[in-house]
Amino acid sequence: MAVEKRMPQSCPSCDTKMKVKKLVCPNCATEVDGLFNFPVLSALSNEEQLFIIDFIKVGGSLKDMATNMKLSYPTIRNQLDDIIERVSSLQKLNDKK
């Protein structure tokens, strides 16, 4: 299985939070240049992002998530609570900037 490359969130040199500088359309080569923040959800791990995608696919049903993942409902609930806490803390950090 190929490893998907992730956009770095922090500078590899000084660990400062990175920003997006340029967006390019691969179809028509239109470029948008500026200084943009990453969306909060992009700062989550791949595993956390996949959890959110699966959660949306099952219409927000933790019961269905538990069944699909062959885990207990409380385990899935705890995973969601951890992600909620992480998103909240990331939003607070972004709000300060």
TAPE-V507811 format. One record per pair of residues at least 24 apart in sequence whose ideal C-beta (glycine too) atoms are under 7 Angstrom apart, sorted by sequence separation. I is the first residue (numbers start at 1). GAP is how many residues later the second one is. If there is no record, write none. Layout:
i=I gap=GAP
i=I gap=GAP
//
This chain:
i=51 gap=28
i=9 gap=29
i=52 gap=31
i=51 gap=32
i=9 gap=34
i=48 gap=35
i=48 gap=38
i=44 gap=39
i=44 gap=42
i=40 gap=47
i=43 gap=47
i=40 gap=50
i=40 gap=51
i=40 gap=54
i=37 gap=57
//
